Every structure is written in C-alpha cells, then in structure tokens.
C-alpha cells in the first residue's frame, strides 16, 4: 500500500479537483439506504486516502481505535470496510467466508499475473476453484512435501556453511564481526523454492543462468513493491489512464522481465519432455503443471500463460516464503524472530537449552524434530503474533449485501482484516507489546486458520495453501540457526536496548534496517560441511 509522492501524483490531485464536478455527476446513487459502519468522513474524489501513511496497518489501527473494530473507509471511489478484532475476522473469514471470497480487480492482478492467472489475485469462479484444488491435491500435498524434504535439509546445511564462512571473514576483518543475516535467509529460500518448483537452481552466478541472484532479487523486490502498492488508478478508475504514480508502467516492465525468465524455464522443461518421450517422469512442480495443462479433462484449460501464472503464483503465495528484498514469509519471520530473541537473553537461553537437550551436539535439527521442540514452536507463534508478515490481509471483495449487527456491508465493498492490530489487542492478549513465547507453551492456539486471534496465513477458502511448506521452512531455519551458532548483537546489552524495530511496508513487512549479529559456530566442523 505504498503511496509515493511524485510530480505525476500532484498533477493527478490538481486534475481530480478540476474534475470534481464530473465525478459527482458520475457517482452512482445507491438504490437503498445503507447503514454503514462508523468511520471518518471521506473527502471528495480521494475519499480517506489522505489518512493512510507509509505504514497503512498503523494508520488504520489508529483510526480503528477511534471508530471501532468494524470501520468504514473510502479509498477514492471504492468503499472499504476494515475488521480489527477477533469477532470481525471470524465474521468475514468463517461465518460469511463465501460472501467475501472474491478479490477486487487491480492493475497488479492484470499486469503482473498474466491477467489474473495466478491464484493470488484470481477472482472467485471455476478457474480459481480448479487452481485451488490443483495446489492442494497436486502441488502442496503431504506426499510431495515429504518427498522433497532432502532438498530443504541440503539447502539449510548449505546456508549454515555459508554463514560460518561469512562469520569467519567478518571476524578476520577486525571490525564489529557481525554478519548480515538477511542475505543468507534470502539465498536459502531462493534455492529451496527454485529446486522444488523449477527443478534446479536457475538463479546463480555464471553461465547457464538466465538471471543472476542480484537481478532476480531486484525483480522480486519490484514485484512485491508493486503488488503491495495502493495504486490510485485502482481506487479512482477514471484516473487510471493517467497512471499518476507510474505504477502501471513499472508493472508492465516487471511483467516482461518475469516472462522472459519463465519462458526460459518452460522451454527447458518442454525440451526435456520431448527428449525423454514416454520415459519422462515429472520431477518438479513445473513438470506437474505442464502435464496438467495437457489434461483434456480439466474444467478450465490452463494453457501456457496459465502455467506461467501458476508458477508466478509461487512468487506470490510461496515467494512470500521466498525473497522479495527480505519481504518473504520465511525470511521476514526468521529475521523478526532473531531480532526479538537477541533482545531477550532469557528467551535465547531457553531455546538453546531445549535444542541442546533434544538434539544434542552431534547433528543438525531435522524436520521430524520440530514436534519435540515446543518452546521453539512458541517462539515462532509469538513472532507471527507481533510481526505478521502480511499485517493487512490481502483485500477481499463482498459478492453480495451482508449485515453485521446493525451495520450493512454492500456488495462490491473491499474488506481488509488488520491482523497486526488483532495481535496487539489488549482484550485478547496479556501485555500484548511484550515478546513472551511462554504464552503459547501448552496453549491450543495455532496458526492454521482456526484461531482468529492468530492469522499469519489467513483463514477460510482464501487461506494461503503454502502454509505447510512455510511452517517447515521457518521452523527448520530458525531452529538450526540457534542450534549451530552462539548469537549476540555487536555492542552487547546496550545494543539490545537500542536495536531498531522499525518496519517498512510492501506486500509484506520486513525490518526497515537489516539485522546484523555476531555468529560463533558451536557444533563440530563436519556438521557444516556440504557434501
């Protein structure tokens, strides 16, 4: 929901003022009188966009404190309702999930996902239902995830090896000896997803790669920035032709870059299918998608753009577990977790004790160990409570008129759930601003969409289908980081008190300043070695 000022945007405001009378004349009058939830009075043309700052979840939280947990806003000509409580989240995501299952049409969905071919922005209908089934039955089923466990294990070990080398180089440099954790989190997630989805590491330095890691990172940065931006043309459709913020131009350029990359990937996969003929066996998720595209029994044909849209869907639904300048679920969550842990020595001590007791020092943490590490699980939940990677759940669109108590929510209303505000609600959480993993030890509260006080992956039919893989990656990376290294902030206890916890907003919300910390290996050398 980025609102970047620019000369074009100022021009748009001037033009909007000049055309205000036209807008009033064009405004459709409702056929009935709605009793909307309370909210601030909207300005002509821009609505309440003037009240949304660089961190929209903060701005909306402040407004909700005044107007209540069910609040009306207006973004341009688009009516918006915000839910900021457990009760409103349950109402929208469970009780009336089907009524609020649709997505608004946006420039990002059109230009960056092959005209809504990806699952994330796809409107509700036969194509979306089929895509959801394919994700659950073919791409993210338990058998496929289990079959690729070795990939995740190998890449986590490789990350630990690289981190040890970086730590040694930093120590030899004689400065503060700290390493930038974000880059290592970026690469482990990139490599895991590339191998699982595409079959190999396509993003590497040197020959044989269509893009370098730095180029791909810039592509993902741009993709996430544009998909998280609040595009004025979406909110005020009659201004869309001006593209006042320049977002649509950037979206088209970004789409071309991704299309070149995906064409390279699909051509290589199709060549292997042709070469192997009847001996061909699908070994990655692109292979599976290409086979499905050939299935004449599909309710809605996928086609080549559909395959690319679904593959790019991993960028949106699973690359939230991938990169995006640190703006991915796994990387963002682990970086926030490490930030909180390094500010809380008692939490670090408890986590280290649990890992020492359960795992020992003769091996790394494996996925099957996770159920035996309840305190680590509590740390992950507490991190997702305080730092949900998507603090404003992706917008839904009401398909029909719905009433909540005495308030009406008309068809065509955009619905936002402020997960960030729910995680800080003092009516739900004791001492909500404190990092206390103990609150989840022995608790039945989970992150799988049934407990509406904790919704890092959403809930209902639009819940992120990559939750299984996302949780595996977060637990594996975080547990092994704490198990393999002794961590401290450069500067000691004083640095812990001064550590910045500022956010920056995109499709997800990472730390504004990347975390740097001192890492000292504490396991035998052979455990870091990459075969």
C-alpha positions as CSV (number, residue, x, y, z in Angstrom):
1,X,0.0,0.0,0.0
2,X,2.8,2.4,-0.9
3,X,1.7,5.9,-1.7
4,X,4.8,7.5,-3.2
5,X,4.6,11.3,-3.9
6,X,5.6,12.3,-7.3
7,X,5.0,15.2,-9.8
8,X,2.6,13.0,-11.6
9,X,0.6,12.3,-8.4
10,X,0.4,16.0,-7.6
11,X,-0.8,16.6,-11.2
12,X,-3.5,13.9,-10.6
13,X,-4.7,15.7,-7.5
14,X,-5.0,19.0,-9.4
15,X,-6.8,17.3,-12.2
16,X,-9.0,15.5,-9.7
17,X,-10.0,18.8,-8.2
18,X,-10.8,20.2,-11.6
19,X,-12.9,17.2,-12.5
20,X,-14.6,17.1,-9.1
21,X,-18.0,18.2,-10.5
22,X,-17.7,15.5,-13.2
23,X,-17.1,12.9,-10.5
24,X,-20.1,13.9,-8.6
25,X,-22.3,13.7,-11.6
26,X,-20.9,10.3,-12.5
27,X,-21.3,8.9,-9.0
28,X,-23.9,6.2,-8.8
29,X,-26.6,6.6,-6.2
30,X,-27.4,3.5,-4.2
31,X,-30.8,2.0,-4.7
32,X,-31.2,1.7,-0.9
33,X,-30.0,3.5,2.1
34,X,-27.2,1.6,3.8
35,X,-26.3,1.9,7.5
36,X,-22.5,1.7,7.1
37,X,-20.1,1.1,10.0
38,X,-18.7,4.2,11.5
39,X,-15.6,5.9,10.0
40,X,-14.0,9.2,9.1
41,X,-15.8,11.5,6.7
42,X,-14.3,11.0,3.2
43,X,-13.0,13.8,1.1
44,X,-14.4,14.3,-2.4
45,X,-12.7,12.2,-5.0
46,X,-9.8,10.9,-2.8
47,X,-12.0,9.6,0.0
48,X,-9.8,8.8,3.0
49,X,-6.6,8.2,1.2
50,X,-5.2,11.3,2.8
51,X,-5.3,9.4,6.2
52,X,-3.2,6.5,5.1
53,X,0.5,6.9,5.9
54,X,3.6,4.9,4.9
55,X,2.7,2.1,7.3
56,X,-1.0,1.6,6.4
57,X,-1.6,-1.0,9.1
58,X,-0.5,1.5,11.7
59,X,-2.7,4.3,10.2
60,X,-5.7,2.0,10.1
61,X,-5.1,0.8,13.6
62,X,-5.1,4.4,14.9
63,X,-8.4,5.1,13.1
64,X,-10.0,1.9,14.4
65,X,-9.1,3.0,18.0
66,X,-11.4,6.0,17.3
67,X,-14.1,4.4,15.2
68,X,-14.2,0.8,16.4
69,X,-13.2,-2.7,15.3
70,X,-15.7,-2.5,12.4
71,X,-14.9,0.6,10.4
72,X,-15.8,2.2,7.1
73,X,-13.3,3.9,4.9
74,X,-13.3,5.1,1.3
75,X,-10.3,4.8,-0.9
76,X,-11.1,7.0,-3.8
77,X,-14.5,5.8,-5.1
78,X,-14.0,2.3,-3.6
79,X,-15.9,1.6,-0.3
80,X,-13.7,-0.2,2.2
81,X,-14.6,-2.0,5.5
82,X,-11.9,-2.9,8.0
83,X,-12.1,-5.6,10.6
84,X,-9.7,-5.2,13.6
85,X,-10.9,-7.7,16.1
86,X,-11.3,-11.5,16.6
87,X,-15.0,-11.2,16.1
88,X,-14.9,-9.3,12.9
89,X,-12.2,-11.6,11.5
90,X,-14.4,-14.7,12.3
91,X,-17.4,-13.0,10.7
92,X,-15.6,-12.3,7.4
93,X,-13.4,-15.3,7.1
94,X,-15.6,-18.1,8.6
95,X,-19.2,-17.2,9.1
96,X,-19.6,-15.4,5.8
97,X,-16.4,-16.6,4.0
98,X,-18.3,-17.4,0.8
99,X,-19.8,-13.9,0.6
100,X,-16.3,-12.3,1.0
101,X,-14.3,-14.8,-1.1
102,X,-13.7,-12.6,-4.1
103,X,-10.8,-10.3,-5.0
104,X,-11.0,-6.8,-6.3
105,X,-9.8,-6.2,-9.8
106,X,-6.4,-4.4,-9.7
107,X,-3.8,-3.3,-12.1
108,X,-1.3,-5.6,-10.3
109,X,-3.5,-8.6,-10.9
110,X,-3.9,-7.8,-14.5
111,X,-0.3,-6.8,-15.4
112,X,1.9,-8.9,-13.1
113,X,0.0,-12.2,-13.0
114,X,-0.9,-12.9,-16.7
115,X,-4.3,-11.3,-16.4
116,X,-5.3,-12.8,-13.1
117,X,-3.9,-16.3,-14.0
118,X,-2.2,-16.7,-10.6
119,X,-4.1,-17.9,-7.7
120,X,-3.4,-14.9,-5.5
121,X,-5.4,-12.3,-7.5
122,X,-7.6,-14.6,-9.4
123,X,-11.3,-13.8,-8.9
124,X,-13.7,-16.3,-7.5
125,X,-15.0,-18.7,-10.1
126,X,-14.3,-22.0,-11.9
127,X,-10.7,-21.1,-12.7
128,X,-9.9,-20.2,-9.1
129,X,-11.7,-23.3,-7.7
130,X,-9.8,-25.6,-10.0
131,X,-6.5,-23.8,-9.2
132,X,-7.1,-24.2,-5.5
133,X,-7.7,-28.0,-6.0
134,X,-4.6,-28.3,-8.0
135,X,-2.5,-26.6,-5.4
136,X,-3.8,-28.8,-2.6
137,X,-4.0,-32.1,-4.4
138,X,-1.0,-31.9,-6.8
139,X,1.4,-29.3,-5.7
140,X,1.3,-29.0,-1.9
141,X,0.1,-32.4,-0.8
142,X,1.8,-34.1,2.1
143,X,3.4,-36.8,-0.1
144,X,5.1,-34.3,-2.4
145,X,6.3,-32.1,0.5
146,X,7.8,-35.2,2.2
147,X,9.5,-36.4,-1.0
148,X,11.3,-33.0,-1.1
149,X,12.4,-32.9,2.5
150,X,16.0,-33.7,1.4
151,X,16.1,-30.5,-0.7
152,X,15.2,-28.4,2.3
153,X,17.7,-30.2,4.5
154,X,20.5,-29.8,2.0
155,X,19.9,-26.1,1.5
156,X,19.7,-25.3,5.2
157,X,23.0,-27.1,5.7
158,X,24.4,-25.0,2.8
159,X,23.1,-21.8,4.5
160,X,24.9,-22.8,7.7
161,X,28.1,-23.4,5.8
162,X,27.9,-20.1,4.1
163,X,27.1,-18.3,7.3
164,X,30.1,-19.9,9.1
165,X,32.3,-18.6,6.3
166,X,30.8,-15.1,6.5
167,X,31.2,-15.1,10.2
168,X,34.9,-16.1,9.9
169,X,35.5,-13.4,7.3
170,X,33.8,-10.8,9.5
171,X,35.9,-11.8,12.5
172,X,39.1,-11.7,10.4
173,X,38.2,-8.2,9.3
174,X,38.6,-6.9,12.8
175,X,35.5,-4.7,12.7
176,X,32.4,-5.5,14.7
177,X,32.5,-9.0,13.3
178,X,28.8,-9.1,12.6
179,X,27.1,-10.8,9.6
180,X,24.0,-9.5,7.7
181,X,21.5,-12.3,8.3
182,X,19.0,-11.3,5.6
183,X,21.3,-12.2,2.6
184,X,21.6,-15.8,3.9
185,X,17.9,-16.1,4.5
186,X,17.3,-14.8,1.0
187,X,19.5,-17.4,-0.6
188,X,18.3,-20.5,1.4
189,X,14.7,-19.7,0.5
190,X,15.6,-18.9,-3.1
191,X,17.4,-22.2,-3.5
192,X,14.7,-24.3,-1.9
193,X,11.9,-22.9,-3.9
194,X,14.0,-23.0,-7.2
195,X,14.8,-26.6,-6.7
196,X,11.2,-27.6,-5.6
197,X,9.3,-25.6,-8.2
198,X,11.7,-25.3,-11.1
199,X,13.8,-28.5,-10.6
200,X,17.2,-26.8,-10.2
201,X,18.9,-23.6,-9.2
202,X,18.1,-21.3,-12.1
203,X,19.3,-18.2,-10.3
204,X,23.1,-18.5,-9.9
205,X,26.2,-16.6,-10.9
206,X,27.9,-17.6,-14.1
207,X,26.9,-19.2,-17.4
208,X,23.8,-21.3,-17.7
209,X,21.6,-19.0,-15.6
210,X,19.0,-16.7,-17.2
211,X,19.5,-14.1,-14.4
212,X,22.0,-13.5,-11.6
213,X,20.8,-13.6,-7.9
214,X,21.2,-9.8,-7.8
215,X,19.0,-9.3,-10.9
216,X,16.4,-11.8,-9.7
217,X,16.3,-10.1,-6.3
218,X,15.6,-6.8,-7.9
219,X,12.8,-8.4,-9.9
220,X,11.2,-9.8,-6.8
221,X,11.7,-6.5,-4.9
222,X,9.8,-4.7,-7.7
223,X,7.1,-7.4,-7.9
224,X,6.4,-7.2,-4.2
225,X,6.5,-3.5,-4.1
226,X,4.0,-3.1,-6.9
227,X,1.7,-5.8,-5.6
228,X,1.7,-4.1,-2.2
229,X,1.2,-0.5,-3.5
230,X,-2.0,1.3,-3.2
231,X,-2.5,2.3,-6.8
232,X,-4.6,5.4,-7.2
233,X,-5.9,4.2,-10.6
234,X,-7.5,1.2,-8.8
235,X,-9.2,3.5,-6.3
236,X,-10.2,6.2,-8.8
237,X,-10.8,4.3,-12.1
238,X,-11.4,7.4,-14.2
239,X,-7.8,8.5,-13.4
240,X,-6.3,5.1,-14.3
241,X,-5.4,6.2,-17.9
242,X,-3.1,8.8,-16.4
243,X,-1.2,6.3,-14.3
244,X,-0.4,9.2,-11.9
245,X,2.1,7.2,-9.8
246,X,3.8,5.4,-12.7
247,X,2.9,2.0,-11.2
248,X,1.3,0.5,-14.2
249,X,4.3,1.4,-16.4
250,X,6.5,-0.3,-13.9
251,X,4.2,-3.3,-13.7
252,X,4.4,-3.9,-17.4
253,X,8.1,-3.6,-17.4
254,X,8.3,-6.1,-14.4
255,X,6.0,-8.5,-16.2
256,X,8.2,-8.6,-19.3
257,X,11.2,-9.4,-17.2
258,X,9.5,-12.3,-15.4
259,X,8.0,-13.5,-18.7
260,X,11.5,-13.8,-20.2
261,X,12.6,-15.8,-17.2
262,X,9.6,-18.1,-17.2
263,X,9.8,-18.7,-21.0
264,X,13.3,-19.9,-20.5
265,X,12.2,-22.2,-17.7
266,X,9.3,-23.6,-19.7
267,X,11.3,-24.1,-22.8
268,X,13.9,-26.1,-21.0
269,X,11.2,-28.3,-19.3
270,X,9.4,-28.9,-22.5
271,X,12.7,-29.8,-24.2
272,X,13.3,-32.5,-21.6
273,X,9.8,-33.8,-22.0
274,X,10.3,-34.0,-25.8
275,X,13.7,-35.6,-25.4
276,X,12.6,-38.3,-22.9
277,X,9.3,-39.1,-24.5
278,X,7.5,-42.0,-22.9
279,X,10.3,-42.3,-20.3
280,X,9.5,-38.8,-19.0
281,X,8.7,-38.6,-15.2
282,X,7.7,-35.3,-13.6
283,X,10.3,-34.3,-11.1
284,X,9.3,-30.8,-10.1
285,X,6.2,-28.6,-9.9
286,X,6.6,-27.1,-13.3
287,X,6.7,-30.6,-14.8
288,X,3.4,-31.3,-12.9
289,X,1.8,-28.1,-14.2
290,X,2.8,-28.8,-17.8
291,X,1.3,-32.3,-17.5
292,X,-1.9,-30.8,-16.1
293,X,-2.0,-28.2,-18.9
294,X,-2.2,-31.2,-21.4
295,X,-5.1,-32.8,-19.5
296,X,-8.2,-32.5,-21.7
297,X,-10.5,-33.3,-18.7
298,X,-9.7,-30.0,-16.8
299,X,-12.8,-28.0,-16.2
300,X,-10.9,-24.8,-17.3
301,X,-7.9,-25.2,-19.7
302,X,-4.7,-23.8,-18.2
303,X,-2.6,-23.1,-21.3
304,X,0.9,-21.7,-21.4
305,X,0.1,-18.4,-19.8
306,X,-1.8,-20.3,-17.1
307,X,1.3,-22.4,-16.4
308,X,3.4,-19.2,-16.1
309,X,0.7,-17.6,-14.0
310,X,0.6,-20.6,-11.6
311,X,4.4,-20.7,-11.5
312,X,4.5,-17.0,-10.7
313,X,1.8,-17.8,-8.2
314,X,4.6,-19.4,-6.2
315,X,6.2,-16.0,-6.3
316,X,3.1,-14.5,-4.6
317,X,2.0,-17.3,-2.4
318,X,5.2,-19.2,-1.8
319,X,7.7,-16.5,-2.6
320,X,6.2,-14.8,0.4
321,X,8.3,-17.7,1.7
322,X,11.0,-16.8,-0.8
323,X,12.6,-13.4,-1.3
324,X,11.3,-10.0,-2.3
325,X,14.1,-7.9,-0.7
326,X,13.6,-9.7,2.5
327,X,9.8,-9.5,2.1
328,X,9.1,-13.2,2.2
329,X,7.3,-15.1,4.9
330,X,10.2,-17.4,5.9
331,X,12.9,-14.7,5.7
332,X,10.8,-11.9,7.3
333,X,9.6,-14.1,10.1
334,X,13.0,-15.6,10.9
335,X,14.6,-12.1,10.8
336,X,12.0,-10.7,13.2
337,X,12.3,-13.8,15.4
338,X,16.1,-13.4,15.6
339,X,15.6,-9.7,16.4
340,X,13.3,-10.4,19.3
341,X,15.4,-13.3,20.6
342,X,18.6,-11.1,20.6
343,X,16.7,-8.5,22.6
344,X,15.6,-11.2,25.1
345,X,18.5,-13.1,26.6
346,X,16.2,-15.3,28.7
347,X,14.4,-16.4,25.5
348,X,17.7,-17.2,23.8
349,X,18.8,-19.2,26.9
350,X,15.6,-21.3,27.0
351,X,15.7,-22.0,23.3
352,X,19.3,-23.0,23.4
353,X,18.7,-25.3,26.4
354,X,15.8,-27.0,24.6
355,X,17.9,-27.6,21.5
356,X,20.8,-28.9,23.5
357,X,18.6,-31.3,25.4
358,X,16.5,-32.6,22.5
359,X,19.1,-32.6,19.6
360,X,22.5,-32.7,21.3
361,X,25.6,-31.6,19.5
362,X,26.2,-34.4,17.1
363,X,23.7,-33.5,14.4
364,X,21.6,-30.7,12.9
365,X,17.8,-30.2,13.5
366,X,15.6,-32.2,11.2
367,X,12.0,-31.6,10.3
368,X,10.9,-34.6,12.3
369,X,12.4,-32.9,15.4
370,X,10.0,-30.0,15.3
371,X,7.1,-31.5,17.2
372,X,9.6,-32.2,20.1
373,X,10.6,-28.6,20.3
374,X,7.6,-26.9,21.9
375,X,9.5,-23.8,23.0
376,X,10.8,-23.2,19.5
377,X,7.2,-23.6,18.2
378,X,6.1,-21.0,20.8
379,X,8.8,-18.6,19.6
380,X,7.5,-18.9,16.0
381,X,3.9,-18.3,17.1
382,X,4.9,-15.3,19.2
383,X,6.9,-13.8,16.3
384,X,3.9,-14.3,14.0
385,X,1.6,-12.6,16.5
386,X,3.8,-9.5,16.9
387,X,5.2,-9.4,13.4
388,X,2.7,-10.9,10.9
389,X,4.4,-10.9,7.5
390,X,1.2,-9.5,5.9
391,X,-0.3,-7.3,8.6
392,X,-3.2,-6.3,6.4
393,X,-4.7,-9.5,4.9
394,X,-5.0,-9.3,1.1
395,X,-8.2,-7.5,0.2
396,X,-11.4,-9.4,-0.3
397,X,-14.5,-8.2,-2.1
398,X,-18.1,-8.7,-1.0
399,X,-20.1,-10.5,-3.6
400,X,-23.5,-9.6,-2.0
401,X,-25.0,-7.3,0.6
402,X,-24.3,-8.6,4.1
403,X,-25.3,-7.2,7.5
404,X,-23.2,-7.4,10.7
405,X,-25.4,-6.5,13.6
406,X,-27.0,-3.1,12.8
407,X,-24.4,-2.3,10.1
408,X,-24.6,-3.0,6.4
409,X,-21.8,-4.1,4.1
410,X,-22.9,-3.5,0.5
411,X,-21.9,-5.8,-2.4
412,X,-18.7,-4.5,-4.0
413,X,-17.1,-3.4,-0.8
414,X,-13.4,-4.2,-0.3
415,X,-12.7,-5.9,3.1
416,X,-9.4,-5.6,5.0
417,X,-8.5,-7.6,8.1
418,X,-5.9,-5.9,10.2
419,X,-4.1,-8.9,11.6
420,X,-1.4,-6.7,13.1
421,X,-4.0,-4.9,15.2
422,X,-5.6,-8.2,16.4
423,X,-2.2,-9.4,17.5
424,X,-1.9,-6.3,19.7
425,X,-5.4,-6.3,21.1
426,X,-5.2,-6.0,24.9
427,X,-8.7,-7.6,25.2
428,X,-7.1,-10.8,23.7
429,X,-3.5,-10.7,24.8
430,X,-2.0,-10.0,28.2
431,X,0.9,-7.5,27.9
432,X,0.5,-7.5,24.1
433,X,3.5,-5.4,23.3
434,X,5.9,-7.8,25.1
435,X,7.6,-10.7,23.4
436,X,6.6,-13.7,25.6
437,X,6.8,-17.1,23.9
438,X,5.7,-18.7,27.1
439,X,2.1,-17.5,26.4
440,X,1.9,-20.3,23.7
441,X,3.5,-23.1,25.7
442,X,0.8,-25.6,26.4
443,X,-1.7,-23.4,24.6
444,X,-4.1,-24.8,22.0
445,X,-3.8,-21.6,19.9
446,X,-2.5,-22.5,16.4
447,X,-1.6,-20.6,13.2
448,X,-3.7,-22.8,10.9
449,X,-6.7,-20.5,10.5
450,X,-9.0,-21.8,13.2
451,X,-7.9,-19.4,15.9
452,X,-8.8,-15.9,14.8
453,X,-6.5,-14.2,17.3
454,X,-3.6,-15.6,15.3
455,X,-3.9,-15.5,11.5
456,X,-0.4,-15.2,9.9
457,X,-1.6,-17.4,6.9
458,X,-5.2,-16.2,6.8
459,X,-8.2,-18.4,7.1
460,X,-11.1,-19.8,5.1
461,X,-11.1,-20.7,1.4
462,X,-8.6,-17.9,0.6
463,X,-6.1,-19.1,3.2
464,X,-2.5,-19.5,1.9
465,X,-2.2,-23.0,0.5
466,X,1.5,-22.9,1.1
467,X,1.2,-23.0,4.9
468,X,2.7,-26.5,5.3
469,X,5.9,-25.6,3.4
470,X,6.0,-22.2,5.1
471,X,5.9,-23.6,8.6
472,X,8.5,-26.2,7.8
473,X,10.9,-23.6,6.4
474,X,10.5,-21.2,9.3
475,X,11.0,-23.9,12.0
476,X,13.9,-25.5,10.2
477,X,15.8,-22.3,9.5
478,X,15.3,-20.7,12.9
479,X,16.0,-23.9,14.9
480,X,19.2,-24.6,13.0
481,X,20.4,-21.0,13.3
482,X,20.1,-21.1,17.1
483,X,21.4,-24.7,17.3
484,X,24.5,-24.2,15.1
485,X,25.7,-20.8,16.3
486,X,26.0,-18.7,19.5
487,X,24.5,-15.3,18.8
488,X,25.0,-11.8,20.2
489,X,24.5,-8.3,19.0
490,X,27.6,-6.2,18.3
491,X,27.7,-3.9,21.3
492,X,26.3,-6.2,23.9
493,X,23.3,-5.5,26.2
494,X,23.3,-1.8,25.4
495,X,22.8,-2.7,21.7
496,X,19.8,-4.9,22.5
497,X,18.0,-1.9,24.1
498,X,18.8,0.3,21.1
499,X,18.1,-2.2,18.4
500,X,15.7,-0.6,15.9
501,X,12.4,-2.5,15.3
502,X,11.1,-0.2,12.6
503,X,9.2,-1.7,9.7
504,X,8.9,-0.9,6.0
505,X,5.8,-1.7,4.0
506,X,5.4,-3.6,0.8
507,X,3.3,-6.7,0.0
508,X,4.9,-7.9,3.3
509,X,6.6,-6.0,6.2
510,X,10.2,-6.7,6.9
511,X,12.6,-4.8,9.2
512,X,13.5,-1.4,7.9
513,X,17.2,-2.0,8.8
514,X,18.5,-5.5,8.1
515,X,19.6,-7.3,11.2
516,X,23.3,-7.7,11.8
517,X,24.6,-10.0,14.6
518,X,27.8,-11.9,15.6
519,X,27.6,-15.6,15.0
520,X,30.0,-18.1,16.6
521,X,29.9,-21.7,15.4
522,X,29.3,-24.2,18.3
523,X,29.0,-27.6,16.6
524,X,31.7,-29.9,15.2
525,X,33.1,-28.8,11.8
526,X,31.8,-31.7,9.8
527,X,28.1,-30.7,10.5
528,X,28.6,-27.6,8.5
529,X,30.2,-29.3,5.5
530,X,28.3,-29.5,2.3
531,X,28.7,-32.9,0.5
